[in-house]
Amino acid sequence: MNQNPRKVAPLRPGDHVAVIGAGPAGLTAAYLLAKDGVKVTVLEADDIVGGISRTAQYNGYRFDIGGHRFFTKITPVEDLWHEILGPEFISVPRMSRIHYSGKYFDYPLKAANALAGLGLWNAGMIVLSYFWSHLRPYPVEENFEQWVSNRFGKRLYRIFFKTYTEKVWGIPCTEIRAEWAAQRIQGLSLAKAILNAASLQKRGDAIKTLINEFQYPRLGPGQMWEMAAARVKELGGDVLMQHSVEAVETKGDRVVALRARTPLGVRRIEADHVISTMPIRTLVQSLDPQPAPDIRAAADGLNYRDFLTVALIIDQDNLFPDNWIYIHTPGVKVGRIQNFNNWSRAMVPEAGRTCLGLEYFCFEGDGLWASKDEDLIALAKQELGQLNLVDPSRVVDGTVVRMPKAYPVYDSVYAAHLEKVRTCIDALPNFHTVGRNGMHKYNNQDHSMLTAMMAIANMRGASHDVWAVNTDYEYHEEQKLDMKSLDEQAGDSLASRSTRASVGA
C-alpha cells in the first residue's frame, strides 16, 4: 500500500466527528466510529439513506436506483456487510444480457450464443478485428475507445461498446478516460471471455466482470444502510435527515464547523473532524472562506452524469430471467432495464406482478430530466413495447425517481481539475473526503466503504493512500488495511473491532 503524503490530524479522546452524507461511505465511517464510542453526527440532505445505493419505496414495492450486486474481495468490507445485516442476505444468481437489434447476447460471452446472434460472417470479422488490434494496437491508451479496442478489437467495440457508452455518458468515447474502462471492465478481454465461455479459464483466475452469483439484501441494498443508520443511533450517534450542508467553515488549516439548511432553518454544528462524501464541486462551493479562484474554477470544471429511474408495475410475471438487461438497441433512450423480481421476490409485494426499473441517463436540467413524471412513464411504456419486452397495456402503475450527480464523469479534463482541487482539501488535516462523489471516482460501494475504513485508520495513525483505492485496476487483488500500524498506535485493529461485536449489537 502506498504511503499517504497527507498530514492527517489524529483522532483524540472526546473528539466529535461530523459526517456529510448517509451513503455507503458515510454510514460505514459513522458506524465504525460510533461502535468505538466516538461522538458522531451524520448530516444527510435527503429524507432517505443510502445515496445511490438506496432502495426507493412506492405503494409497497421496493426498487433500487441502479443495480447493486454485493460482491467483493475486500475482507473487512465483506465482514462488515454481514455484521450489519446478518441473516437478511440472500444468494442471487447473476444473469445479465445485452439487447441489440431484437436479439439477446449473453454476458459473460458464450460462443454459441454470440455466433447465433451475430452470424458467422460478422463473428469472423470480429475475431479478425481482434487479432488486427493485437498486431497494431493503439500505442497509448488515453481514452475509452483506445482501451476497449485494444482488448476487444474495433469491430466489437463499435457494435457493443461505443453506442451504449455514449448513451450512458452523453459524451464521445474519445472524451472518456481510459481509467474508467479499466475500473469497470477489469481483467476482461475477448480472448478471456471466450476461454471463460469454453471453461478453459483456470479456476483461480476469477474475473470481476464474470461472477455467476452474488449476495443481496432481502429487501434491497437500502436495507443495509437503513440498518446501519439505525445501529449508529442505537450506539449514541446522530443521523440527521434533511440537513443539507451549505457551508464548511474553516479556520486556518482546519475545518471547525458545518452549517446546514434544515426544515427548521440553518443549523451550525461544530466538529473536530469532518468526513465528507458530498460532490467535490459542491464541497468547494461550500467552503467558507472561499478558496482561491483557480481552485474554484477547477471544481466547477468537474462534471457529473445524472440519472433517473422509471419504475413500472406490470400485471404479469416471469417476463425475463435477467437481473438487468443492457439496451444497446438504437432508437430508444432507455439504457438499462432492471427486473426486481429477479433480485428478491420480497421487493414485490403482489403475486403475479413484476416491477421493472427503466434507467435513463441524462444531465440535470436537460429534456429528460425536466420531463413530467407522467411523460416519462408514457415514454417507458412505449419503449418496452418497442423492444418487444412487455405489452404496454399490462403496465398498471409507475413512478419516477431522479438521482442528481449519480456518476462522476471521467472526461479529458477531470484529472487536472481534481489534482488542483486536492491541493486545497488535502491541506486540511482534519478533513477527509471518501466515497464516490467525495473523491470524484467511479467506486462501487465496496471501494467506497474501503475509503471510509482507510480514512478512519489514518485518523488513528495509519498511512493509507485513500486516493489509490480502485486505481490499480486489479479488483481481485486482496485489499488489506494497515493492521500492524493500528495495533501499535491505537491498540486495536479495525478487523478485530469489526468481528468483536455480534450482529444486532
PENORQUI-V738629 format. One record per residue. N is the residue number from 1. RES is the residue in one letter. OMEGA is omega as a letter, one per 30 degrees, with the letter a starting at -180 (* if undefined). NEAR is the number of other ideal C-beta (glycine too) atoms within 8 Angstrom. Layout:
n->(N N)
res->(RES RES)
omega->(OMEGA OMEGA)
near->(NEAR NEAR)
This chain:
n->(1 2 3 4 5 6 7 8 9 10 11 12 13 14 15 16 17 18 19 20 21 22 23 24 25 26 27 28 29 30 31 32 33 34 35 36 37 38 39 40 41 42 43 44 45 46 47 48 49 50 51 52 53 54 55 56 57 58 59 60 61 62 63 64 65 66 67 68 69 70 71 72 73 74 75 76 77 78 79 80 81 82 83 84 85 86 87 88 89 90 91 92 93 94 95 96 97 98 99 100 101 102 103 104 105 106 107 108 109 110 111 112 113 114 115 116 117 118 119 120 121 122 123 124 125 126 127 128 129 130 131 132 133 134 135 136 137 138 139 140 141 142 143 144 145 146 147 148 149 150 151 152 153 154 155 156 157 158 159 160 161 162 163 164 165 166 167 168 169 170 171 172 173 174 175 176 177 178 179 180 181 182 183 184 185 186 187 188 189 190 191 192 193 194 195 196 197 198 199 200 201 202 203 204 205 206 207 208 209 210 211 212 213 214 215 216 217 218 219 220 221 222 223 224 225 226 227 228 229 230 231 232 233 234 235 236 237 238 239 240 241 242 243 244 245 246 247 248 249 250 251 252 253 254 255 256 257 258 259 260 261 262 263 264 265 266 267 268 269 270 271 272 273 274 275 276 277 278 279 280 281 282 283 284 285 286 287 288 289 290 291 292 293 294 295 296 297 298 299 300 301 302 303 304 305 306 307 308 309 310 311 312 313 314 315 316 317 318 319 320 321 322 323 324 325 326 327 328 329 330 331 332 333 334 335 336 337 338 339 340 341 342 343 344 345 346 347 348 349 350 351 352 353 354 355 356 357 358 359 360 361 362 363 364 365 366 367 368 369 370 371 372 373 374 375 376 377 378 379 380 381 382 383 384 385 386 387 388 389 390 391 392 393 394 395 396 397 398 399 400 401 402 403 404 405 406 407 408 409 410 411 412 413 414 415 416 417 418 419 420 421 422 423 424 425 426 427 428 429 430 431 432 433 434 435 436 437 438 439 440 441 442 443 444 445 446 447 448 449 450 451 452 453 454 455 456 457 458 459 460 461 462 463 464 465 466 467 468 469 470 471 472 473 474 475 476 477 478 479 480 481 482 483 484 485 486 487 488 489 490 491 492 493 494 495 496 497 498 499 500 501 502 503 504 505)
res->(M N Q N P R K V A P L R P G D H V A V I G A G P A G L T A A Y L L A K D G V K V T V L E A D D I V G G I S R T A Q Y N G Y R F D I G G H R F F T K I T P V E D L W H E I L G P E F I S V P R M S R I H Y S G K Y F D Y P L K A A N A L A G L G L W N A G M I V L S Y F W S H L R P Y P V E E N F E Q W V S N R F G K R L Y R I F F K T Y T E K V W G I P C T E I R A E W A A Q R I Q G L S L A K A I L N A A S L Q K R G D A I K T L I N E F Q Y P R L G P G Q M W E M A A A R V K E L G G D V L M Q H S V E A V E T K G D R V V A L R A R T P L G V R R I E A D H V I S T M P I R T L V Q S L D P Q P A P D I R A A A D G L N Y R D F L T V A L I I D Q D N L F P D N W I Y I H T P G V K V G R I Q N F N N W S R A M V P E A G R T C L G L E Y F C F E G D G L W A S K D E D L I A L A K Q E L G Q L N L V D P S R V V D G T V V R M P K A Y P V Y D S V Y A A H L E K V R T C I D A L P N F H T V G R N G M H K Y N N Q D H S M L T A M M A I A N M R G A S H D V W A V N T D Y E Y H E E Q K L D M K S L D E Q A G D S L A S R S T R A S V G A)
omega->(a l a a a l a l a l a l l l l l l a l l a l a a a a l l a a a l a l l l l l a l l l a a a l l a l a l l l l l l l l l l l l a l a l a l l l a l l a l l l l a l a l a a l a a l l l a l l l l l l l a l l a l l a l g a l a a a a l a a a a a a a l l l l l l l l a l l l l a a l a l l a a a a a a a a l a a a a a l l a a a a a a a a l l a a l l l l l l a a l a a l a l a a a l a l l a a l l l l a a l l a l a a a a l a a a l a a a l a l a a l a l l l a l l l l l l l a l a l l l l a a a l a a a a l a l l a a a l a a l l a l a l a l a l l a l a l l l l a l a l a l l l a l a a a g a l a a a l l l l l l l l a a l a a l l l l a l a a a a l a l a a l l l l a l a l l l a a a a a l l a l a l l l a a a a a l l l a l l l l a l a a l a l l a l a a a l a a l l l l l a l a a l l a l a l a l a a l l a a l l a l l a l l a a l a l a a a a a l l a l l a a l l a l l l a l l a l a l a a l l a a a l l a l l l l l l l l a l l l l l l l l a l l a a a l l l a l a a a l a l a l a a a l a a a a l l a a l a a l a a a a l l a l *)
near->(7 5 6 11 4 7 4 10 9 7 10 6 3 5 10 11 17 14 17 12 17 16 16 15 16 19 16 14 17 17 14 15 12 14 11 7 5 9 9 15 13 17 15 13 8 8 4 8 16 15 14 11 14 13 14 13 6 8 5 6 13 11 15 16 12 10 9 9 11 11 7 8 8 12 10 12 12 9 11 13 13 10 11 12 12 9 5 10 13 9 8 13 6 10 8 10 11 11 13 11 5 6 7 9 12 9 8 9 13 8 9 6 11 12 10 6 10 9 7 6 6 8 11 8 9 14 10 9 12 14 9 10 14 7 6 4 8 7 3 5 8 6 13 14 10 12 12 13 13 10 10 12 15 9 10 13 13 8 11 10 13 10 9 12 11 11 10 10 11 9 8 6 12 7 8 15 12 11 9 11 11 10 10 7 8 12 10 11 7 13 7 11 12 10 9 13 10 7 5 5 9 4 4 4 6 7 12 10 9 10 10 5 7 10 10 15 14 9 11 14 15 17 13 14 17 11 11 14 13 8 13 16 10 6 9 7 13 8 12 11 10 10 12 9 13 8 9 13 10 12 5 4 6 11 13 8 9 15 13 14 8 11 3 4 5 8 9 8 11 6 13 7 15 14 15 14 17 12 12 16 10 9 15 16 9 11 12 9 5 5 8 6 5 7 13 12 8 14 14 9 9 16 8 14 13 14 15 14 16 14 16 15 13 13 8 11 8 4 11 6 4 10 12 10 14 12 12 11 10 6 4 9 8 12 11 11 13 16 15 17 11 9 13 12 5 7 14 11 4 6 4 6 12 13 15 14 13 15 13 13 12 13 8 9 5 8 6 10 12 6 9 5 8 6 8 14 13 8 11 13 12 9 12 15 11 8 11 5 10 11 6 9 4 9 13 7 7 11 9 11 9 8 11 7 11 11 11 14 12 9 10 6 7 15 8 8 12 12 8 11 14 9 8 13 11 7 7 11 10 11 12 13 12 16 17 14 13 16 13 10 11 10 12 6 10 10 12 17 14 13 16 17 15 13 13 13 15 15 12 11 12 12 9 11 10 13 9 8 12 10 9 6 8 7 9 9 7 7 9 7 14 11 10 6 11 16 10 7 9 8 4 7 9 13 11 8 12 12 8 5 8 4 8 4 6)
